[in-house]
């Protein structure tokens, strides 16, 4: 469940970053428009959500850090 949410949040994070870049280039310094700030704020929200999901996944044991060569 946590991995599915992580797979959903990562593209949303990248899309908000691309949207911020797009509106940065389109608005060209127009101070009346705050679309770039909103998209970058959304990116910060998705990044914080991603960190929270990873911490919850590690805490519950759904995500782990195991390597195949440590079995023996």
Secondary structure, DSSP 8 states (H G I E B T S, - for coil): -HHHHHHHHHHHHHHHHHHHHHHHHHHTT-TT--HHHHHHHHHHHHHHHHHHHHHHHHHHTSS----GGG--
